[in-house]
């Protein structure tokens, strides 16, 4: 997103006429289209912008002409957002009726934009890229004539917009209004990637689904993070005392313990304030100008958007040894960073340089996201229970007004939450989620096999029951239930629930992947 666009008002009185000898006839072919292309490509070219400027001033002597880059700001998009009216007009109503011509009155490319996901019911969208277009433009009771032309400056530019308005001040007022509109985020998040800023509506929508009440985290830690953020943006004096937070985790293997969802909940809270606090999200430092240029661009934008939230996710992979000093200079430099709440997250705290990790005034607060404790694991299982619709069932898995085990229903009584929490000690939320997903897929596969077996029985075939569905059979195990109470599964009663049988199997597999000895029986 560029905000440093240059605008120009040009007045050229005359362009000398040059006559050139075109290539000899022996360069022509039988294809008239190629001949046209070849003649245009080999002929000397004048400054198209200068020629157009002269032609426009001659055609509209009573209107003031201002020229701007087409995309800074995009006046057609400004109108599409409802702030003006742009009506395509291929002819000038005040000019003489044109003679019949084979030349087009406008030039457009039609492009296909595929749907955002492969499974979307949408077929995609067709949009026009305007190469040459003329519009009657209405803004705040002012009427303008707008020409949008690509290639007026050179063959590779993004286009110029020629504004013909009643006065120079009216043109400038339109430009300022459009620039001000685009300089503000409208249900978007600024994302820096590959050397450019872009506005992401998709990320903003993801953030809106994240709320602090849905974050499963130690309550003291959750309130601590919320409190620090609230105090930071509570007043300008606070900015100067606290400028950054760091969300960290102690070990490399325990990923998926709530950093990202906590960050999204924080972003949601700030975007809901009045006025909203914008978020700037840094995805990478790669750019055409190198990482040093990227860092300078990031902090420049953050100072412009202040007060704001500046997020460096996976800080250890972004700030490498080659750019560390440049990054620290921007953090500690002469330019003011007041109002910038900088957050860095990492799964590898030990990889961060001591100058970032330990020195005060760079990251003033550090929060460790450990593996979830018993209460957090039970709460996470309750989240899955609600997600699967089991809140409409009784404790034994019976549907209100129906029977447990109906087609498409997962039997998930409340006491399974404590049992599953008991066998997942030492797991991160990400690993518990993996166990749930794998278990549900296995249950779906079992149901398909059972349906096939029933069909075979109806045809006289002998169905065979897989006796291995219950991992390690029925045996005595102790499991945690509720919020700290111990329930003993004396006779393997829980094994009657397919979800429980599969969860035990998947937890065992995951522990083997993690290299944890003893499997479920150790917990």
C-alpha positions in Angstrom: 0.0 0.0 0.0 1.7 3.1 -1.2 0.9 6.5 0.4 3.7 8.6 -1.1 2.1 9.0 -4.6 3.1 12.0 -6.6 0.5 14.0 -8.5 1.1 16.4 -11.4 -0.7 19.2 -13.2 0.7 19.5 -16.7 0.1 22.1 -19.4 1.9 21.6 -22.7 1.1 24.0 -25.5 2.6 22.3 -28.5 4.2 19.1 -29.5 6.2 19.2 -32.7 5.1 17.0 -35.5 7.6 14.5 -36.7 7.4 12.5 -39.9 9.1 9.2 -40.1 9.7 6.8 -42.9 8.2 3.4 -42.0 10.0 0.2 -42.6 10.3 -1.0 -46.2 7.5 -3.1 -47.7 9.7 -6.2 -47.6 9.1 -6.4 -43.8 5.4 -6.9 -44.3 3.6 -10.3 -44.2 0.3 -11.6 -45.3 -1.1 -11.2 -41.7 -2.5 -7.7 -41.3 -2.5 -8.0 -37.5 1.2 -8.8 -37.4 1.8 -5.9 -39.8 0.0 -3.6 -37.4 1.9 -5.0 -34.4 5.3 -4.7 -36.2 4.7 -1.2 -37.4 3.8 0.0 -33.9 6.7 -1.8 -32.3 9.3 -0.5 -34.6 8.1 3.1 -35.0 9.7 5.9 -33.0 7.4 6.7 -30.1 6.6 10.1 -28.6 5.7 10.8 -25.0 2.1 9.4 -24.9 1.3 11.2 -21.7 2.4 14.6 -23.2 0.3 13.9 -26.3 -2.8 13.0 -24.2 -2.4 16.0 -22.0 -2.3 18.3 -25.1 -5.3 16.6 -26.6 -7.3 16.8 -23.3 -6.6 20.5 -22.8 -7.7 21.1 -26.4 -10.9 19.0 -26.0 -11.8 20.5 -22.6 -10.4 24.1 -22.4 -12.8 25.1 -19.6 -11.9 22.2 -17.2 -8.8 21.9 -15.0 -6.6 18.9 -15.6 -4.8 16.9 -12.8 -3.0 13.6 -13.4 -2.5 11.0 -10.8 -1.3 7.3 -10.7 -4.3 5.1 -11.2 -3.9 3.1 -8.0 -2.9 5.9 -5.6 -5.7 6.5 -5.0 -8.0 4.3 -7.1 -10.9 6.5 -7.9 -13.0 3.8 -9.5 -12.6 1.7 -6.3 -13.5 4.8 -4.2 -16.7 5.0 -6.2 -17.4 1.3 -5.9 -17.1 1.7 -2.1 -20.1 4.0 -2.3 -18.4 7.4 -2.0 -18.9 8.6 -5.5 -20.7 7.7 -8.8 -18.6 6.6 -11.8 -20.6 6.0 -15.0 -18.8 4.7 -18.1 -19.1 7.1 -21.0 -17.6 6.3 -24.4 -18.4 9.6 -26.0 -18.3 13.3 -25.1 -21.9 14.6 -25.3 -20.6 18.1 -26.1 -18.5 17.0 -29.0 -19.6 16.6 -32.6 -21.0 13.1 -33.5 -18.1 11.0 -34.5 -17.8 9.5 -38.0 -18.2 5.8 -38.2 -15.0 4.1 -37.2 -13.6 0.6 -36.6 -11.7 1.8 -33.6 -13.0 0.8 -30.1 -14.2 3.5 -27.8 -12.7 1.7 -24.8 -10.2 -1.0 -24.1 -10.6 -3.6 -21.4 -9.1 -7.0 -20.4 -11.5 -9.5 -18.9 -9.9 -11.6 -16.2 -11.0 -14.6 -14.3 -10.6 -14.6 -10.5 -11.1 -18.2 -9.1 -13.1 -18.8 -5.9 -11.1 -18.5 -2.6 -11.3 -22.2 -1.9 -11.6 -25.2 -4.2 -14.8 -26.5 -2.4 -16.6 -23.1 -2.7 -19.9 -23.3 -4.6 -19.0 -20.2 -6.5 -17.7 -20.5 -10.0 -15.4 -17.5 -9.5 -15.7 -13.9 -10.8 -15.0 -12.2 -14.1 -13.6 -8.7 -13.7 -12.5 -6.0 -16.2 -9.0 -4.5 -16.2 -9.4 -1.1 -17.9 -6.7 -0.2 -20.4 -8.5 2.9 -21.7 -11.8 4.1 -20.1 -13.8 7.3 -19.9 -16.2 8.0 -17.0 -18.6 10.7 -15.8 -17.7 11.0 -12.1 -19.9 12.6 -9.5 -18.6 13.4 -6.0 -20.2 15.8 -3.5 -22.2 17.6 -6.2 -19.1 18.1 -8.3 -19.0 16.6 -11.8 -15.8 15.4 -13.3 -14.6 13.6 -16.4 -12.2 10.8 -15.6 -9.9 9.0 -18.1 -8.1 5.9 -16.9 -5.3 4.9 -19.3 -2.7 2.2 -18.9 0.5 2.6 -21.0 0.3 6.4 -21.2 3.7 6.7 -19.5 5.3 3.5 -20.7 4.4 0.0 -21.6 4.9 -1.4 -18.0 3.2 1.2 -15.8 0.1 0.6 -13.8 -1.7 3.4 -15.5 -2.5 7.1 -15.1 -5.9 8.7 -14.2 -6.7 12.1 -15.9 -9.1 14.2 -13.8 -10.9 16.9 -15.5 -12.8 19.0 -12.9 -14.3 22.5 -12.5 -11.3 23.9 -10.6 -7.9 22.8 -9.4 -9.1 23.0 -5.8 -12.1 20.7 -6.6 -9.7 18.1 -8.1 -7.4 18.3 -5.1 -10.4 17.9 -2.7 -11.4 14.7 -4.5 -7.9 13.3 -4.4 -7.5 14.1 -0.7 -10.9 12.4 0.1 -10.0 9.3 -1.8 -6.5 9.1 -0.3 -7.9 9.6 3.3 -10.4 6.8 2.7 -7.7 4.3 1.5 -5.3 5.3 4.3 -7.8 4.0 6.9 -8.4 0.2 7.4 -12.0 -0.8 6.7 -12.5 -4.2 8.4 -9.0 -5.2 7.3 -5.6 -6.0 8.7 -2.4 -4.7 7.2 -0.1 -7.6 6.3 3.6 -7.1 5.2 4.9 -9.8 2.9 7.4 -10.0 0.0 8.3 -6.3 0.5 4.7 -4.9 0.2 1.9 -3.9 2.5 -1.6 -5.3 1.6 -5.0 -5.2 3.3 -6.4 -8.6 4.3 -10.1 -8.8 4.8 -9.8 -12.6 5.2 -7.5 -12.3 8.2 -9.7 -9.7 9.8 -12.7 -12.1 9.5 -10.7 -14.9 11.1 -9.8 -12.5 14.0 -13.5 -11.6 14.5 -14.2 -15.2 15.4 -11.7 -15.2 18.2 -12.8 -13.9 21.6 -11.1 -14.0 25.0 -13.9 -16.0 26.5 -13.2 -18.8 24.0 -9.4 -18.8 24.9 -8.6 -21.8 27.1 -5.8 -20.5 29.2 -4.8 -20.1 32.9 -7.1 -17.4 34.1 -4.4 -15.5 35.9 -2.2 -15.4 32.7 -5.2 -14.5 30.5 -6.1 -11.5 32.8 -2.4 -10.5 32.9 -2.2 -10.3 29.1 -5.5 -8.4 28.8 -4.5 -6.0 31.6 -1.1 -5.1 30.0 -2.7 -4.4 26.7 -5.5 -2.3 28.3 -3.0 -0.3 30.3 -0.8 0.3 27.3 -3.5 1.8 25.2 -5.1 3.6 28.2 -3.1 6.8 27.8 -0.2 8.3 25.9 2.1 8.4 28.9 1.8 4.7 29.2 3.3 4.3 25.7 6.6 5.7 26.8 6.9 3.3 29.7 5.8 0.1 28.0 6.3 -0.5 24.3 6.4 -4.2 23.7 5.2 -7.6 24.8 6.6 -11.0 24.0 4.5 -14.2 23.9 7.0 -17.1 24.4 7.1 -20.8 24.8 9.8 -22.7 26.6 10.4 -25.8 24.4 10.4 -26.5 20.7 8.2 -29.6 20.9 5.3 -28.1 22.8 3.8 -26.0 20.0 0.1 -25.2 19.8 -0.6 -24.1 23.3 -2.7 -20.9 22.7 -0.3 -18.2 21.4 -2.1 -17.7 18.1 -5.6 -17.8 19.5 -4.6 -15.4 22.3 -3.1 -13.1 19.7 -6.2 -13.1 17.6 -8.4 -12.5 20.6 -6.2 -9.5 21.4 -6.5 -8.2 17.9 -10.3 -8.6 18.0 -10.6 -6.7 21.2 -8.5 -3.8 19.9 -10.4 -3.6 16.6 -13.7 -3.3 18.5 -12.5 -0.2 20.4 -13.6 3.3 19.4 -11.7 4.4 17.7 -10.3 1.0 16.6 -6.7 0.2 17.2 -5.3 -1.2 13.9 -3.1 -4.3 13.7 0.0 -4.6 11.5 1.0 -8.2 10.9 4.5 -9.1 9.6 4.6 -12.3 7.7 8.1 -12.1 6.3 11.1 -9.8 5.8 11.8 -10.8 2.3 11.6 -7.9 -0.2 13.1 -6.7 -3.4 15.2 -4.2 -1.3 16.4 -6.8 1.2 15.4 -7.4 4.8 16.8 -4.0 5.8 14.4 -2.2 3.5 11.6 -4.4 4.9 12.3 -3.5 8.5 12.5 0.2 7.7 9.2 0.0 5.8 7.5 -1.9 8.7 8.5 0.6 11.3 7.7 3.6 9.1 4.2 2.2 8.6 3.8 1.4 12.3 4.7 5.0 13.2 2.2 6.3 10.7 -0.6 4.1 12.1 0.2 4.7 15.7 -1.4 3.9 18.1 -1.3 0.4 16.7 -0.4 -3.3 17.4 2.7 -4.5 15.5 3.0 -8.3 15.4 6.1 -10.3 14.6 5.0 -14.0 14.7 7.8 -16.5 14.9 10.3 -13.7 15.7 13.2 -16.1 15.9 12.8 -17.0 12.2 12.3 -13.3 11.1 15.2 -11.5 13.0 18.3 -13.5 12.0 21.9 -12.6 12.8 22.3 -10.8 9.5 19.5 -8.2 10.3 19.5 -8.2 14.1 21.4 -5.0 14.5 19.2 -3.2 12.0 16.1 -4.4 13.7 17.4 -3.3 17.1 18.3 0.1 15.7 14.7 0.6 14.6 13.4 -0.5 18.0 15.9 1.7 20.0 16.6 4.4 17.4 16.1 8.1 17.4 12.7 8.0 15.9 9.8 7.8 18.3 8.0 4.5 18.6 5.4 5.9 21.0 2.0 4.2 20.7 3.4 1.0 19.0 2.6 -2.1 21.0 5.1 -4.6 19.6 4.4 -8.3 20.1 6.9 -11.1 19.1 6.0 -14.7 19.4 8.4 -17.7 19.3 8.4 -21.4 19.9 12.2 -21.3 20.4 13.1 -18.8 23.0 16.7 -20.1 23.1 17.2 -19.1 19.5 16.6 -15.4 20.2 19.6 -13.2 20.7 20.2 -12.0 24.2 19.8 -8.4 23.0 16.2 -9.2 22.2 15.5 -11.7 24.8 16.9 -10.2 28.0 17.5 -6.5 27.5 14.9 -4.2 29.1 12.9 -1.6 27.0 12.8 -3.9 24.0 10.3 -6.6 25.1 9.2 -5.5 28.6 6.8 -8.4 29.3 7.2 -12.1 28.7 4.5 -14.7 28.9 5.2 -18.4 28.8 2.5 -20.7 27.3 3.1 -24.1 28.9 1.4 -27.3 28.1 -2.2 -27.1 29.4 -2.9 -28.3 32.9 -5.7 -30.6 34.0 -8.4 -27.9 34.1 -7.4 -26.5 30.7 -7.5 -30.0 29.1 -11.0 -30.7 30.6 -12.2 -27.3 29.3 -10.7 -28.1 25.9 -12.6 -31.4 25.8 -15.8 -29.6 26.8 -15.1 -27.3 23.8 -15.0 -30.3 21.5 -18.1 -31.7 23.2 -20.0 -28.5 22.3 -18.5 -28.5 18.8 -19.9 -32.0 18.2 -23.3 -31.0 19.4 -23.2 -33.1 22.5 -24.5 -30.3 24.7 -28.0 -31.4 23.6 -27.5 -34.8 25.1 -27.7 -36.1 28.6 -24.7 -37.2 30.6 -25.1 -40.7 29.2 -25.1 -39.5 25.6 -28.9 -39.6 25.1 -30.4 -37.0 22.9 -33.1 -34.9 24.5 -36.3 -36.5 23.1 -34.3 -39.1 21.1 -31.8 -42.0 21.5 -28.1 -42.0 21.7 -26.2 -43.3 18.7 -28.6 -42.0 16.1 -27.1 -41.7 12.6 -24.6 -38.9 12.3 -24.4 -38.4 16.2 -21.3 -38.9 18.3 -21.9 -40.3 21.8 -19.9 -37.9 24.0 -21.2 -37.9 27.6 -19.8 -35.3 30.0 -17.7 -37.8 31.9 -15.6 -38.6 28.9 -14.1 -35.0 29.1 -12.4 -35.9 32.4 -11.3 -39.3 31.1 -9.8 -37.9 28.0 -8.1 -35.1 29.9 -6.6 -37.8 32.2 -4.9 -39.7 29.4 -3.6 -36.5 27.6 -1.3 -35.2 30.3 1.7 -33.6 28.7 -0.1 -32.9 25.4 -0.4 -29.5 23.9 -3.8 -28.3 22.6 -2.6 -29.0 19.1 -1.9 -32.7 20.0 -5.2 -33.1 21.7 -6.9 -31.6 18.6 -5.0 -34.1 16.5 -6.2 -37.0 18.7 -9.9 -35.8 18.3 -9.6 -35.4 14.5 -8.0 -38.8 14.0 -10.5 -40.4 16.3 -13.5 -38.9 14.4 -12.1 -40.0 11.1 -11.5 -43.6 12.4 -15.1 -43.7 13.7 -16.4 -42.6 10.3 -14.4 -45.3 8.6 -15.7 -47.9 11.1 -19.3 -46.9 10.4 -18.7 -47.3 6.7 -17.3 -50.8 7.3 -20.3 -51.7 9.5 -22.7 -50.6 6.8 -21.0 -52.7 4.3 -21.0 -55.7 6.6 -24.7 -55.3 7.2 -25.3 -55.3 3.5 -23.3 -58.5 3.2 -25.3 -60.1 6.0 -28.6 -59.2 4.2 -27.2 -61.0 1.1 -26.3 -64.1 3.2 -22.6 -63.2 3.8 -21.0 -63.9 7.1 -19.9 -60.7 8.8 -16.7 -60.7 10.8 -16.3 -58.3 13.7 -13.0 -56.7 14.2 -12.0 -57.5 17.8 -9.3 -55.0 17.9 -11.5 -51.9 18.2 -10.8 -51.7 21.9 -7.1 -50.9 22.4 -5.7 -53.2 25.2 -9.2 -54.6 25.9 -11.1 -53.9 29.1 -9.0 -53.3 32.1 -8.9 -51.2 35.3 -7.7 -47.6 34.8 -7.9 -44.4 36.8 -9.1 -41.3 35.0 -9.7 -37.7 36.0 -13.3 -36.5 35.8 -14.7 -32.9 36.1 -12.4 -30.5 37.9 -10.0 -32.7 39.9 -12.2 -35.6 41.0 -10.9 -39.2 40.2 -13.2 -41.7 38.6 -12.2 -45.4 38.3 -13.4 -47.2 35.2 -13.8 -50.5 37.2 -15.2 -52.7 34.4 -14.2 -50.9 31.3 -17.6 -49.2 31.1 -16.3 -46.3 29.0 -15.2 -48.7 26.3 -18.7 -48.9 25.0 -18.2 -45.4 23.6 -16.5 -45.5 20.1 -15.0 -42.0 20.8 -13.3 -43.2 23.9 -11.9 -46.4 22.3 -10.5 -44.4 19.4 -9.1 -41.6 21.6 -7.1 -44.2 23.6 -5.7 -45.6 20.4 -4.8 -42.2 18.9 -3.2 -41.0 22.1 -1.0 -44.1 22.2 0.1 -43.4 18.6 0.8 -39.8 19.3 2.9 -40.7 22.4 4.9 -43.1 20.4 5.5 -40.3 17.8 6.6 -38.0 20.7 8.9 -40.7 22.0 7.0 -40.8 25.3 7.3 -44.2 27.0 4.5 -46.0 28.8 1.6 -44.8 26.6 -1.8 -44.2 28.1 -1.2 -46.5 31.1 1.5 -44.1 32.5 -1.1 -41.3 33.0 
